[in-house]
Amino acid sequence: MTLATATGDISPDQIIVPSGHWIGGRTLEDGVAPLSVLRPSDGCLHGAVAEAGAAVVDAAVKAAQAGQAAWAAMRPRQRGDLMRRWADLVDRDRERLARLESVVSSRALHETRANDVPAVAEWLRFYGEYADKLEGTVTASGDDRLSLILREPYGVVGIITPWNFPLFLATWKLAPAIAAGNAVVVKASELTPWSVQGLAELATEAGLPHGVINVVHGTGPVTGRALVQHPGVAYVTFTGSTATGARIMSDAASSGIKPVALELGGKSATVVHADCGDLDAVADHVTWGITRNAGQLCYAGSRLVVDERVADELVHKVVQRMQRLTPGPTWSDSTSLAPIISERQWSRIDSLVQRTVDEGARVQCGATPQRLQGGCFYPGTVLDDVRTDMTGFREEIFGPVLCVQRFTDPEQALGLANHPVYGLSAAVFTRDIQRALASARGLKAGTVWVNRWGRTPEMMSSPFGGYGQSGIGKESGRPGIDGFLRSKTVWVDFAATAELAQGGRR
């Protein structure tokens, strides 16, 4: 396996990154000891961010409270217009945002240009259209009464985002939150801090009131905890590991009851039946499902549950595709296998792989970590004959590692596909529509794809969220914005009102 060479048109050292936190529509140069931010592609230091302690988080929440008051007072249509203007600025600054996203992340620049940043703009437009379509309800009552259900924003929403898709996953949360009339404080990952801040700067340029979008930097135990526990934060939403999600729930409960939405880990299965059809097409889906972003994806298709009649041929085709992947820096157009985000994660991936091999799994390809020009890379890896008691079945590896299990009948397939802990997503490949629908019902996952893997742009209108320890709540679509609204019941008693009026005249 060789390292892809850079095209020469972009030097990462020339990418200028923001400084400080973004609070109340301006940069705040404040915080505790600086945190180094490394480029995973080559291990070089690219800059630093100051960690926000309780005082900085408090300033951000107070700015958000002031911004939310001004934002909620606007006409809903005006809020939608400003969000669409913001989306236009994202399109205008696509190249800058794409570079900020790629330089210290695992996202290849050619992908952030073509996919991530355009998706951010579309997400802002999609939820901007919802801003003036959030109606209340009149419920059934007698003619002498009126019962209303109003839906109102929570106020300030705390958003904690991961490092794997930092720009899009922040927008995935903040767009519906602000369309519903809230303001937000985003804690971006300390590994990938800058693209979200670039997005926030454009919100101010678009004309959103200062304080509607705030970005603070720091680690989870310091900045994240201060944000979750702040009494001015009315709602918390988080994407990341299940273990961290549990700590966030505990922190939120310890500081007062507030709703928490969690999109957590996954161990998603791709079920392939013998009647799936074109094995080359299926192999493309399976390979993409586990190697996109080097497998650093919550809903990565990390388990292949395949009918033994086609298993050998399909695994062979997947191995061939894995071996054609080209690792390289995120700023190279020829890169098809992203770097692992950090040395710590790189070592963790290999530790889980080696434990699985020691437990009896067969290595079909990969399983050898590589350090190339200072960056940490892990090759596309296929582990065959993985049993349910093995590490590779139980644990979320979060790398380009596919664990293969074989079945002989459909009931056995469902038993293998349903994980005892995780239930984020799953896929099934079959030409039998009855089998597909039966599998979709039997798979214990929040999303089931049939004869494909992964979301498409059209799927922004459908909800996404997991079963079990894969999360709480739904994101995307109409449920994605409904979660950022709370309901209030208003009763008007006409008879009592008339009596009071008559009494007042006396």
For each residue, the residues with C-beta under 8 A, 3 or more apart:
1: 323 325 326 327 370 379
2: 326
3: 327 328 372 373 377
4: 326 327 328 329 332 334 335 336
5: 328 332 334
6: 10 328 329 331 332
7: 10 331 332 333 334
8:
9:
10: 6 7 14 15 99 109 331
11: 14 15 331
12: 15 39 41 42 44 46 103 329 331
13:
14: 10 11
15: 10 11 12 46 99 100 103
16:
17: 37 46 47 100 103 194
18: 22 27 100 194 197 198 201
19: 27 29
20: 27 28 29 30 31 50
21: 27 28 30 31 50 52 56 60 197 214 215 216 217
22: 18 25 26 27 28 197 200 201 213 214 215
23: 26 28 56 59 60 63 211 214 215 216
24: 28 59 60 63 66 67 210 211 214
25: 22 63 204 209 210 211
26: 22 23 210
27: 18 19 20 21 22
28: 20 21 22 23 24 56 59
29: 19 20 50
30: 20 21 50 52 55 56 59
31: 20 21 34 49 50 51 52 53 56 217 218
32: 50 51 52 53 218 222
33: 50 51
34: 31 48 49 50 51
35: 48 49 50 51 190 217 218 219
36: 45 48
37: 17 45 46 47 48 49 104 190 191 192 193 194
38: 43 44 45 46 104 191 342
39: 12 42 43 44 45 46 103 104 329 375
40: 43 104 105 106 330 339 340 341 342 375 376
41: 12 328 329 330 331 339 375
42: 12 39 329 373 374 375
43: 38 39 40 343 374 375 376
44: 12 38 39 374
45: 36 37 38 39 48
46: 12 15 17 37 38 39 103 104
47: 17 37 194
48: 34 35 36 37 45
49: 31 34 35 37 190 193 217 218
50: 20 21 29 30 31 32 33 34 35 217
51: 31 32 33 34 35 190 217 218 219 222 223
52: 21 30 31 32 56 57 60 187 216 217 218 222 223 226
53: 31 32 56 57 218 222 223 226
54: 57 58 226
55: 30 58 59
56: 21 23 28 30 31 52 53 59 60 216 223
57: 52 53 54 60 61 185 216 223 226 227 230
58: 54 55 61 62 226 230 232
59: 23 24 28 30 55 56 62 63
60: 21 23 24 52 56 57 63 64 185 214 216 227
61: 57 58 64 65 156 185 227 230 232 233
62: 58 59 65 66 232
63: 23 24 25 59 60 66 67 210 211 214
64: 60 61 67 68 156 183 184 185 211 212 214 232
65: 61 62 68 69 155 156 183 211 232
66: 24 62 63 69 70 210 211
67: 24 63 64 70 71 183 208 209 210 211 212 213 214
68: 64 65 71 72 153 155 156 181 182 183 211 212
69: 65 66 72 73
70: 66 67 73 74 209 211 212
71: 67 68 74 79 178 181 182 183 208 209 212
72: 68 69 153 181
73: 69 70
74: 70 71 78 79 82
75: 78 79 132
76: 79 80 131 132 134 181
77: 80 81 131 132
78: 74 75 81 82
79: 71 74 75 76 82 83 128 131 132 178 179 181
80: 76 77 83 84 128 129 130 131 132 179
81: 77 78 84 85 128
82: 74 78 79 85 86 128 206 207 208
83: 79 80 86 87 124 125 127 128 131 175 178 179 206 208
84: 80 81 87 88 124 125 128
85: 81 82 88 89 206 207
86: 82 83 89 90 124 128 202 203 206 208
87: 83 84 90 91 120 121 122 124 125 128
88: 84 85 91 92 121 206
89: 85 86 92 93 202 205 206
90: 86 87 93 94 97 117 120 121 124 199 202
91: 87 88 94 118 121
92: 88 89
93: 89 90 96 97 198 202
94: 90 91 97 98 113 117 118
95: 98 99 113
96: 93 99 100 198
97: 90 93 94 100 101 112 117 120 167 195 198 199
98: 94 95 101 102 109 112 113 116 117
99: 10 15 95 96 102 103 109 112 331
100: 15 17 18 96 97 103 167 194 195 198
101: 97 98 105 107 112 116 117 166 167 192 195
102: 98 99 105 107 108 109 112 330 331
103: 12 15 17 39 46 99 100 194 330 331
104: 37 38 39 40 46 191 192 193 194
105: 40 101 102 163 164 166 191 192 195 330 341
106: 40 163 164 293 294 296 330 338 339 340 341
107: 101 102 111 112 116 165 293 330 338
108: 102 111 112 330 332 335 336 338
109: 10 98 99 102 112 113 330 331 332 333
110: 113 114 333 335
111: 107 108 114 115 116
112: 97 98 99 101 102 107 108 109 115 116 117 167
113: 94 95 98 109 110 116 117
114: 110 111 118
115: 111 112 118 119
116: 98 101 107 111 112 113 119 120 165 167 168
117: 90 94 97 98 101 112 113 120 121 167
118: 91 94 114 115 121 122
119: 115 116 122 123 168 171 457
120: 87 90 97 116 117 123 124 167 168 171 199
121: 87 88 90 91 117 118 124 125
122: 87 118 119 125 126 457 460
123: 119 120 126 127 168 171 172 175 460
124: 83 84 86 87 90 120 121 127 128 171 175
125: 83 84 87 121 122 128 129
126: 122 123 129 130 175 460 461
127: 83 123 124 130 131 175 176 178 179 480 481
128: 79 80 81 82 83 84 86 87 124 125 131 175 179
129: 80 125 126 133
130: 80 126 127 133 134 176 179 180 478 481
131: 76 77 79 80 83 127 128 134 179
132: 75 76 77 79 80
133: 129 130
134: 76 130 131 151 180 481 485
135: 151
136: 148 149 150 151
137: 148 149
138: 146 147 148 149
139: 147 148 149
140: 147
141: 145 146 147 491
142: 145
143:
144: 493 494 495
145: 141 142 491 492 493 494 495
146: 138 141 491 492 494
147: 138 139 140 141 489 490 491 492
148: 136 137 138 139 489 490 491 492
149: 136 137 138 139 487 488 489 490
150: 136 487 488 489 490
151: 134 135 136 485 486 487 488
152: 181 485 486 487 488
153: 68 72 180 181 182 484 485 486
154: 157 182 234 235 259 484 485 486
155: 65 68 182 183 232 234 235
156: 61 64 65 68 182 183 184 185 232 233 234 235
157: 154 173 174 177 182 183 184 185 233 234 235 236 237 484
158: 184 185 187 227 228 230 233 235 236 237
159: 170 173 174 177 184 185 186 187 236 237 238
160: 186 187 220 224 227 228 236 237 238 239 240 248
161: 166 169 170 173 186 187 188 189 196 239
162: 165 166 169 189 239 240
163: 105 106 166 189 191 192 341
164: 105 106 169 293 296 297 298 341
165: 107 116 162 168 169 293 297
166: 101 105 161 162 163 169 170 188 189 192 193 195 196
167: 97 100 101 112 116 117 120 170 171 195 196 199
168: 116 119 120 123 165 171 172
169: 161 162 164 165 166 172 173 239
170: 159 161 166 167 173 174 186 188 196 199
171: 119 120 123 124 167 168 174 175 199
172: 123 168 169 175 239 475 476 480
173: 157 159 161 169 170 176 177 184 237 239 475
174: 157 159 170 171 177 178 184 186 213
175: 83 123 124 126 127 128 171 172 178 179
176: 127 130 173 179 180 475 480 481 483 484
177: 157 159 173 174 180 182 184 235 237 484
178: 71 79 83 127 174 175 181 182 183 184 208 212 213
179: 79 80 83 127 128 130 131 175 176 481
180: 130 134 153 176 177 481 484 485
181: 68 71 72 76 79 152 153 178
182: 68 71 153 154 155 156 157 177 178 235 484
183: 64 65 67 68 71 155 156 157 178 211 212 213 214
184: 64 156 157 158 159 173 174 177 178 212 213 214
185: 57 60 61 64 156 157 158 159 214 215 216 227 233
186: 159 160 161 170 174 196 200 213 214 215 216
187: 52 158 159 160 161 215 216 217 218 220 223 224 227
188: 161 166 170 192 193 194 196 197 215 216 217
189: 161 162 163 166 192 193
190: 35 37 49 51 193 217 218 219
191: 37 38 104 105 163 341 342
192: 37 101 104 105 163 166 188 189 195 341
193: 37 49 104 166 188 189 190 196 197 217
194: 17 18 37 47 100 103 104 188 197 198
195: 97 100 101 105 166 167 192 198 199
196: 161 166 167 170 186 188 193 199 200 215
197: 18 21 22 188 193 194 200 201 215
198: 18 93 96 97 100 194 195 201 202
199: 90 97 120 167 170 171 195 196 202 203 213
200: 22 186 196 197 203 204 213 214 215
201: 18 22 197 198 204 205
202: 86 89 90 93 198 199 205 206
203: 86 199 200 206 208 212 213
204: 25 200 201 207 208 210 213
205: 89 201 202
206: 82 83 85 86 88 89 202 203
207: 82 85 204
208: 67 71 82 83 86 178 203 204 212 213
209: 25 67 70 71 212
210: 24 25 26 63 66 67 204
211: 23 24 25 63 64 65 66 67 68 70 183 214
212: 64 67 68 70 71 178 183 184 203 208 209
213: 22 67 174 178 183 184 186 199 200 203 204 208
214: 21 22 23 24 60 63 64 67 183 184 185 186 200 211
215: 21 22 23 185 186 187 188 196 197 200
216: 21 23 52 56 57 60 185 186 187 188 223 227
217: 21 31 35 49 50 51 52 187 188 190 193 223
218: 31 32 35 49 51 52 53 187 190 222 223 224
219: 35 51 190 222 223 224
220: 160 187 223 224 225 244 247
221: 224 225
222: 32 51 52 53 218 219 225 226
223: 51 52 53 56 57 187 216 217 218 219 220 226 227
224: 160 187 218 219 220 221 227 228 248
225: 220 221 222 228 229 251
226: 52 53 54 57 58 222 223 229 230
227: 57 60 61 158 160 185 187 216 223 224 230 233 236
228: 158 160 224 225 233 236 248 251 252 255
229: 225 226 251 252 254 255
230: 57 58 61 158 226 227 233 255
231: 255 256
232: 58 61 62 64 65 155 156
233: 61 156 157 158 185 227 228 230 236 258
234: 154 155 156 157 258
235: 154 155 156 157 158 177 182 258 259 260 261 484
236: 157 158 159 160 227 228 233 248 252 258 259 260 261
237: 157 158 159 160 173 177 260 261 262 473 475 483
238: 159 160 244 245 248 260 261 262 263
239: 160 161 162 169 172 173 262 263 264 298
240: 160 162 244 245 264
241: 244 245 264 265 396
242: 245 246 264 265 396 421 422 469 470
243: 246 247
244: 220 238 240 241 247 248
245: 238 240 241 242 248 249 262 264 471
246: 242 243 249 250
247: 220 243 244 250 251
248: 160 224 228 236 238 244 245 251 252 260 262
249: 245 246 252 253 260 262
250: 246 247 253 254
251: 225 228 229 247 248 254 255
252: 228 229 236 248 249 255 256 257 258 260
253: 249 250 257
254: 229 250 251
255: 228 229 230 231 251 252 258
256: 231 252
257: 252 253
258: 233 234 235 236 252 255
259: 154 235 236
260: 235 236 237 238 248 249 252 472
261: 235 236 237 238 471 472 473 475 483
262: 237 238 239 245 248 249 471 472 473
263: 238 239 298 464 465 466 470 471 473 475
264: 239 240 241 242 245 298 424 466 469 470 471
265: 241 242 298 396 422 424 469 470
266: 298 299 300 302 396 422 423 424 425 466 470
267: 302 303 393 394 395 396 419 421 422 424
268: 289 299 300 301 302 303 422 424 425 426 427 445
269: 301 303 304 305 416 417 418 419 426 427 443
270: 285 286 289 301 303 304 305 426 427 428 429 453
271: 305 306 413 414 417 426 427 428 429 439 443
272: 276 282 286 304 305 306 307 310 314 428 429
273: 276 307 410 413 428 429 430 432 435
274: 307 309 310
275: 430 431 432 435
276: 272 273 279 282 310 429 430 431 451
277: 281 282 429 431
278: 281 282
279: 276 282 283 310 313 314 317
280: 283 284 317
281: 277 278 284 285
282: 272 276 277 278 279 285 286 314 429
283: 279 280 286 287 314 317 318 320 321
284: 280 281 287 288 321
285: 270 281 282 288 289 301 427 429 452 453 454
286: 270 272 282 283 289 290 301 304 314 318 402 453
287: 283 284 290 291 318 321 322 380
288: 284 285 291 292 453 454
289: 268 270 285 286 292 300 301 427 453 454
290: 286 287 295 300 301 302 380 400 401 402
291: 287 288 294 295 322 325 337 380 400
292: 288 289 295 297 300 454
293: 106 107 164 165 296 297 338
294: 106 291 337 338 339 340 377 378 399 400
295: 290 291 292 300 302 397 398 399 400 401
296: 106 164 293 300 338 340 341 345 398 399
297: 164 165 292 293 300 398
298: 164 239 263 264 265 266 424 470
299: 266 268 424 425 447 454
300: 266 268 289 290 292 295 296 297 398
301: 268 269 270 285 286 289 290 304 402 427 453
302: 266 267 268 290 295 396 397 401 402 403
303: 267 268 269 270 386 393 402 403 404 405 417 419
304: 269 270 272 286 301 314 315 318 402 403 404 405
305: 269 270 271 272 405 406 407 413 416 417
306: 271 272 310 311 314 315 404 405 406 407
307: 272 273 274 310 311 406 407 408 413
308: 311 406 407 408
309: 274
310: 272 274 276 279 306 307 313 314
311: 306 307 308 314 315 404 406
312: 315 316
313: 279 310 316 317
314: 272 279 282 283 286 304 306 310 311 317 318
315: 304 306 311 312 318 319 364 382 384 404
316: 312 313 319 320
317: 279 280 283 313 314 320 321
318: 283 286 287 304 314 315 321 322 382 402
319: 315 316 322 323 364 365 382
320: 283 316 317 323 324
321: 283 284 287 317 318 324 325 380
322: 287 291 318 319 325 365 366 379 380 381 382 400
323: 1 319 320 365 380
324: 320 321 336
325: 1 291 321 322 336 337 379 380
326: 1 2 4 334 335 336 337
327: 1 3 4 335 337 338 339 370 372 377 379
328: 3 4 5 6 41 332 334 335 336 337 372
329: 4 6 12 39 41 42 332 335 339 373 375
330: 40 41 102 103 105 106 107 108 109 335 338 339
331: 6 7 10 11 12 41 99 102 103 109
332: 4 5 6 7 108 109 328 329 335
333: 7 109 110
334: 4 5 7 326 328
335: 4 108 110 326 327 328 329 330 332 338
336: 4 108 324 325 326 328
337: 291 294 325 326 327 328 377 379 380 400
338: 106 107 108 293 294 296 327 330 335
339: 40 41 106 294 327 329 330 375 376 377
340: 40 106 294 296 345 346 349 376 377 378 399
341: 40 105 106 163 164 191 192 296 345
342: 38 40 191 345 346 376
343: 43 346 347 376
344: 347 348
345: 296 340 341 342 348 349 376 398 399
346: 340 342 343 349 350 369 376 377 378
347: 343 344 350 351 369
348: 344 345 351 352 398
349: 340 345 346 352 353 369 378 397 398 399 401
350: 346 347 353 354 369 378
351: 347 348 354 355
352: 348 349 355 356 391 392 395 397 401
353: 349 350 356 357 367 381 383 392 397 399 401
354: 350 351 357 358 367
355: 351 352 358 359 391 392
356: 352 353 359 361 383 386 390 391 392 403
357: 353 354 360 361 363 367 383
358: 354 355
359: 355 356 387 389 390 391 392
360: 357 385 387 390
361: 356 357 383 384 385 386 390 392 403
362: 383 384 385
363: 357 366 367 381 382 383 384
364: 315 319 382 383 384 404
365: 319 322 323 379 380 381 382
366: 322 363 378 379 380 381 382 400 401
367: 353 354 357 363 379 381 383
368: 379
369: 346 347 349 350 376 377 378
370: 1 327 376 377 378 379
371: 374 375 376 377
372: 3 327 328 375 377
373: 3 42 329
374: 42 43 44 371
375: 39 40 41 42 43 329 339 371 372
376: 40 43 339 340 342 343 345 346 369 370 371
377: 3 294 327 337 339 340 346 369 370 371 372
378: 294 340 346 349 350 366 369 370 381 399 400 401
379: 1 322 325 327 337 365 366 367 368 370 400
380: 287 290 291 321 322 323 325 337 365 366 400 402
381: 322 353 363 365 366 367 378 399 400 401 402
382: 315 318 319 322 363 364 365 366 402 404
383: 353 356 357 361 362 363 364 367 386 392 401 402 403 404
384: 315 361 362 363 364 404
385: 360 361 362 404 405 406
386: 303 356 361 383 390 392 393 403 404 405
387: 359 360 390 393 405
388: 393 394 405 416
389: 359 393 394
390: 356 359 360 361 386 387 393 394 403
391: 352 355 356 359 394 395
392: 352 353 355 356 359 361 383 386 395 397 401 403
393: 267 303 386 387 388 389 390 403 405 419
394: 267 388 389 390 391 421
395: 267 352 391 392
396: 241 242 265 266 267 302 422
397: 295 302 349 352 353 392 401
398: 295 296 297 300 345 348 349
399: 294 295 296 340 345 349 353 378 381
400: 290 291 294 295 322 337 366 378 379 380 381
401: 290 295 302 349 352 353 366 378 381 383 392 397
402: 286 290 301 302 303 304 318 380 381 382 383
403: 302 303 304 356 361 383 386 390 392 393
404: 303 304 306 311 315 364 382 383 384 385 386
405: 303 304 305 306 385 386 387 388 393 416
406: 305 306 307 308 311 385
407: 305 306 307 308 410 412 413 416
408: 307 308 412
409: 412 413
410: 273 407 413 414 435 438 439
411: 414 415
412: 407 408 409 415 416
413: 271 273 305 307 407 409 410 416 417 439
414: 271 410 411 417 418 439 442 443
415: 411 412 418
416: 269 305 388 405 407 412 413
417: 269 271 303 305 413 414 426 443
418: 269 414 415 423 442 443 444
419: 267 269 303 393 422 423 444 468
420:
421: 242 267 394 468 469
422: 242 265 266 267 268 396 419 466 468 469 470
423: 266 418 419 444 445 446 466 467 468 469 470
424: 264 265 266 267 268 298 299 445 446 447 466 467 470 471
425: 266 268 299 445 446 447 448 449 466
426: 268 269 270 271 417 443 445 447 448 449
427: 268 269 270 271 285 289 301 448 449 450 452 453
428: 270 271 272 273 435 436 439 440 443 448 449 450 451
429: 270 271 272 273 276 277 282 285 450 451
430: 273 275 276 435 436 439 450 451
431: 275 276 277
432: 273 275 435 436
433: 436 437
434: 437 438
435: 273 275 410 428 430 432 438 439
436: 428 430 432 433 439 440 450 451
437: 433 434 440 441
438: 410 434 435 441 442
439: 271 410 413 414 428 430 435 436 442 443 448
440: 428 436 437 443 448 450
441: 437 438
442: 414 418 438 439
443: 269 271 414 417 418 426 428 439 440 448
444: 418 419 423 467 468
445: 268 423 424 425 426 448 466 467 470
446: 423 424 425 464 465 466 467 470 471 474
447: 299 424 425 426 464
448: 425 426 427 428 439 440 443 445
449: 425 426 427 428 452 453 454
450: 427 428 429 430 436 440
451: 276 428 429 430 436
452: 285 427 449
453: 270 285 286 288 289 301 427 449
454: 285 288 289 292 299 449
455: 459 464
456: 459
457: 119 122 460
458: 461
459: 455 456 462 464 476
460: 122 123 126 457 476 477
461: 126 458 476 477 478
462: 459 476 477
463: 474 475 476 477 478 479 480
464: 263 446 447 455 459 474 475 476 477 480
465: 263 446 470 471 472 473 474 475
466: 263 264 266 422 423 424 425 445 446 469 470 471
467: 423 424 444 445 446 470
468: 419 421 422 423 444
469: 242 264 265 421 422 423 466
470: 242 263 264 265 266 298 422 423 424 445 446 465 466 467
471: 245 261 262 263 264 424 446 465 466
472: 260 261 262 465
473: 237 261 262 263 465 483
474: 446 463 464 465 477 479 480 483
475: 172 173 176 237 261 263 463 464 465 479 480 483
476: 172 459 460 461 462 463 464 479 480
477: 460 461 462 463 464 474 480
478: 130 461 463 481 482
479: 463 474 475 476 482 483
480: 127 172 176 463 464 474 475 476 477 483
481: 127 130 134 176 179 180 478 484 485
482: 478 479 485
483: 176 237 261 473 474 475 479 480
484: 153 154 157 176 177 180 182 235 481
485: 134 151 152 153 154 180 481 482
486: 151 152 153 154
487: 149 150 151 152
488: 149 150 151 152
489: 147 148 149 150
490: 147 148 149 150
491: 141 145 146 147 148
492: 145 146 147 148 497
493: 144 145 496 497
494: 144 145 146 497 498
495: 144 145 498 499
496: 493 499 500
497: 492 493 494 500 501
498: 494 495 501 502
499: 495 496 502 503
500: 496 497 503 504
501: 497 498 504 505
502: 498 499 505 506
503: 499 500 506
504: 500 501
505: 501 502
506: 502 503
